[in-house]
Amino acid sequence: MSGIGNGNHERAKILVEALPYIQEFTGKVVVIKYGGNAMVSDELFDAVMEDIILLQLVGIRVVLVHGGGPEINDMLQRLGVESRFVNGLRYTDRETMDVVQSILCGKVNKDLVATILRKGGSAVGLCGLDGKLFEAVKMDGDLGFVGNIITVNPDVVFRAINAGSIPVIATVAFGTDDDTSYNVNADTAASKLAVALGAVKLILLTNTRGVLEVQDDESTLIQRIESHKIPQLMQGGVIAGGMIPKVECCADAVKGGVDRTHILDGRIPHSILIEMLTDEGAGTMIY
């Protein structure tokens, strides 16, 4: 016994603490939306991939929905095309749509799949065009080829999950009102997919601590929000700016039957594991 160090005892305690959570979520679907800051830092990128693979290995059915804004911006810049945003959504003309589709469904998607495979996981790359996973119509307003998802057909995702793979999904949608693809918001796509899959959790990785009672004061993190209190928090300015659409996506998922939704700080290494497998949590839960 004397040869067993405190470090080993701490590791054992961590595993014991994780056990009830593993038992609760084994065999259940968890949808994780990955984008923003966590995609551009090598350390955070590795931590996210390791978290996802570990969850899969303990029997949790992980579905990864991803964005790719920095890579799209980089390619547009190389092509001399100016990036333009309207109310936080990318204006997407035909040339931009071609870049969005090739970068999201091609480079970013396949790089994520390859990383998961290299780290010992099993993954398959999909986008919203495959099996008409996401069907969309043109969004109102002058946004170009930006779409509203009207239907989710999750069969292709279930097939990947049942084959033992992590579906890695790029958010380009099949247009039903025109012969085109549409760029769709990744948070919205993840929310609608979580509902369609009957997921128990939706996790949105972002570059903030979560919902803060006092803007820019991370010590005022609100850890739990009941969905019926969201309008009141919006009226009071607590939920504001870019946090509004994220919270609305979580509220929509809860309304659609998802038990728990989380806005997590993707800047914290292994925030997914901290949220899912510990008592501590790592962001704001909306339920």
C-alpha positions in Angstrom: 0.0 0.0 0.0 2.9 2.4 0.8 3.9 2.4 -2.8 0.6 3.8 -4.0 0.9 7.6 -4.3 -1.7 10.3 -3.8 -1.8 10.9 -7.5 -3.2 7.4 -8.1 -5.8 7.9 -5.3 -6.9 11.1 -7.0 -7.2 9.3 -10.4 -9.2 6.6 -8.8 -11.6 9.1 -7.2 -12.1 10.8 -10.6 -13.0 7.5 -12.1 -15.4 6.6 -9.3 -17.0 10.1 -9.6 -17.4 9.5 -13.4 -19.0 6.0 -13.0 -22.7 7.1 -12.4 -22.5 9.5 -15.3 -21.2 6.8 -17.6 -23.9 4.5 -16.5 -26.5 7.2 -17.0 -25.4 8.1 -20.5 -24.2 4.8 -22.0 -26.2 4.0 -25.1 -27.7 7.5 -25.2 -27.2 10.1 -28.0 -25.3 13.3 -27.2 -25.0 16.0 -29.9 -21.9 18.2 -29.6 -21.6 21.4 -31.8 -17.9 22.3 -32.2 -16.6 25.5 -33.7 -15.1 28.9 -33.0 -12.0 29.3 -30.8 -11.6 25.6 -30.0 -11.1 24.9 -33.7 -8.1 27.2 -34.1 -6.0 26.2 -31.0 -4.1 22.9 -31.4 -4.2 22.2 -27.7 -8.0 22.7 -27.5 -8.5 20.8 -30.7 -6.7 17.8 -29.4 -8.6 18.0 -26.1 -12.0 18.1 -27.8 -11.1 15.1 -30.0 -9.9 13.1 -27.0 -13.1 13.9 -25.1 -15.2 12.7 -27.9 -13.3 9.5 -28.4 -13.4 8.7 -24.7 -17.1 9.3 -24.6 -17.5 6.9 -27.5 -15.3 4.3 -25.9 -17.5 4.2 -22.8 -20.6 3.6 -24.8 -22.0 7.1 -25.3 -23.3 7.6 -28.9 -21.6 10.9 -29.8 -22.7 13.0 -32.8 -20.3 15.9 -33.8 -21.7 18.9 -35.7 -19.1 21.4 -36.8 -18.7 24.8 -38.2 -15.6 26.2 -39.9 -15.7 29.9 -40.0 -12.0 30.6 -39.6 -11.1 28.2 -42.5 -13.9 29.7 -44.7 -12.6 33.3 -43.9 -9.1 32.2 -44.7 -10.0 30.7 -48.1 -12.2 33.7 -49.1 -9.3 36.0 -48.2 -7.0 34.0 -50.4 -9.5 34.3 -53.3 -9.9 38.0 -52.7 -13.5 37.7 -51.6 -14.7 40.0 -48.8 -16.5 38.3 -45.9 -19.7 40.1 -45.0 -22.0 39.4 -42.1 -25.7 40.5 -41.6 -26.9 40.2 -38.0 -24.2 37.7 -37.2 -25.0 35.5 -40.3 -22.6 35.2 -43.2 -23.8 36.8 -46.4 -23.5 34.0 -48.9 -23.4 34.7 -52.6 -22.9 32.0 -55.2 -19.1 32.2 -55.0 -19.1 32.2 -51.2 -21.5 29.2 -51.2 -19.1 27.2 -53.3 -16.3 28.0 -50.9 -18.5 27.2 -47.8 -19.5 23.8 -49.3 -16.0 22.8 -50.4 -14.3 23.9 -47.1 -17.0 22.6 -44.7 -17.9 19.4 -46.4 -14.4 18.8 -47.7 -11.4 20.0 -45.9 -12.7 20.7 -42.4 -15.0 17.6 -42.3 -12.4 15.2 -43.5 -9.6 16.6 -41.3 -11.8 16.1 -38.3 -12.6 12.5 -39.3 -8.9 11.8 -40.0 -7.9 13.1 -36.6 -10.5 11.0 -34.7 -9.3 7.9 -36.7 -5.6 8.7 -35.9 -6.4 9.0 -32.2 -8.1 5.6 -32.1 -11.7 6.5 -32.6 -14.1 5.5 -35.3 -15.7 8.2 -37.4 -17.5 8.9 -40.7 -17.9 12.3 -42.4 -21.4 13.5 -43.5 -23.0 16.8 -44.5 -26.6 17.9 -44.7 -26.8 16.9 -48.3 -26.2 13.2 -47.5 -29.6 11.4 -47.4 -31.1 14.9 -47.4 -30.1 15.1 -43.7 -31.0 18.8 -43.6 -33.6 20.1 -46.0 -33.9 23.9 -46.1 -35.5 26.8 -47.9 -34.0 30.3 -48.5 -34.0 32.5 -45.4 -36.0 35.7 -45.6 -33.9 38.8 -46.0 -30.9 39.7 -48.2 -28.5 36.9 -47.1 -28.0 35.1 -50.4 -27.7 31.3 -50.1 -28.5 31.1 -46.4 -31.2 28.6 -45.5 -33.7 27.8 -42.8 -33.9 24.1 -42.0 -37.4 22.8 -42.4 -36.9 19.1 -42.2 -34.3 16.8 -40.6 -34.0 13.2 -41.9 -31.7 11.5 -39.4 -31.6 7.9 -40.9 -28.1 8.4 -42.3 -26.9 9.5 -38.9 -28.5 6.5 -37.1 -26.9 4.2 -39.6 -23.5 5.6 -38.8 -24.1 5.5 -35.0 -25.4 1.9 -35.2 -22.2 0.9 -37.2 -20.1 2.1 -34.2 -18.9 5.4 -35.8 -19.0 9.0 -34.6 -20.9 10.9 -37.3 -19.0 14.1 -38.1 -21.5 16.5 -39.7 -20.9 19.6 -41.8 -23.8 22.1 -41.9 -24.7 22.5 -45.5 -28.3 21.8 -46.4 -30.2 20.5 -49.4 -32.4 23.2 -50.9 -36.0 22.1 -51.5 -37.2 25.4 -53.1 -34.3 25.8 -55.6 -31.6 23.8 -57.3 -29.0 24.8 -54.7 -27.3 24.0 -51.4 -27.7 26.4 -48.5 -25.4 27.6 -45.8 -27.2 27.0 -42.4 -26.3 28.1 -38.9 -24.4 25.3 -37.1 -26.0 25.9 -33.7 -29.5 25.7 -35.2 -28.6 22.6 -37.1 -27.2 20.9 -34.0 -30.3 21.8 -32.0 -32.7 20.4 -34.7 -30.6 17.3 -35.1 -30.6 16.7 -31.3 -34.4 16.7 -31.3 -34.6 14.5 -34.4 -32.2 11.9 -32.8 -33.9 11.9 -29.4 -30.7 13.1 -27.8 -30.4 13.4 -24.0 -27.9 16.2 -24.3 -27.0 19.1 -26.7 -23.6 20.7 -26.0 -22.7 24.0 -27.8 -19.0 24.8 -27.5 -18.3 28.5 -27.6 -15.6 31.0 -26.6 -17.2 32.3 -23.5 -17.8 30.9 -20.0 -21.5 30.7 -20.6 -24.4 33.0 -19.6 -23.0 35.7 -17.3 -25.1 37.7 -14.8 -22.8 40.7 -15.3 -21.4 41.0 -18.9 -17.6 40.4 -19.1 -17.4 39.2 -15.4 -16.8 35.5 -15.7 -17.2 35.1 -11.9 -20.9 35.7 -12.4 -21.5 32.6 -14.5 -25.1 31.3 -14.2 -24.7 27.6 -14.1 -28.4 26.5 -14.4 -31.3 28.2 -16.2 -34.8 26.8 -16.4 -36.0 27.4 -20.0 -39.2 29.3 -18.8 -36.9 32.0 -17.3 -35.2 32.8 -20.5 -37.6 35.6 -21.7 -37.1 37.4 -18.3 -33.3 37.2 -18.6 -33.5 38.5 -22.1 -35.7 41.4 -21.1 -33.2 42.2 -18.3 -30.3 42.2 -20.7 -28.6 39.3 -19.0 -28.9 37.2 -22.2 -27.8 39.6 -24.9 -25.9 39.9 -28.2 -24.4 36.7 -29.6 -25.6 34.7 -26.6 -29.3 35.2 -27.6 -29.3 32.8 -30.6 -27.3 30.1 -28.7 -29.7 30.2 -25.8 -32.7 30.1 -28.2 -31.2 27.0 -29.9 -30.9 25.4 -26.4 -34.5 26.4 -25.5 -35.8 25.0 -28.8 -34.0 21.7 -28.1 -35.5 21.4 -24.6 -38.9 22.2 -26.0 -38.4 19.4 -28.6 -37.6 16.8 -25.9 -33.8 17.1 -25.2 -33.3 16.7 -21.4 -30.3 18.9 -20.9 -28.6 21.5 -23.1 -25.2 23.2 -22.3 -23.3 26.2 -23.4 -19.7 25.3 -22.6 -16.5 27.3 -22.7 -14.5 25.7 -25.5 -11.3 27.5 -24.3 -11.2 25.2 -21.2 -9.3 21.9 -22.1 -11.6 18.9 -21.6 -14.6 21.0 -20.8 -16.8 18.3 -22.4 -15.6 15.6 -19.9 -15.8 18.1 -17.0 -19.5 18.8 -17.9 -20.5 15.3 -18.6 -18.6 13.1 -16.2 -18.0 15.2 -13.1 -20.1 16.9 -10.4 -18.5 20.2 -11.2 -19.9 21.2 -14.6 -18.2 23.7 -16.9 -20.7 26.2 -18.3 -24.4 27.1 -18.4 -27.0 24.3 -18.4 -30.5 25.1 -19.8 -33.1 22.6 -19.0 
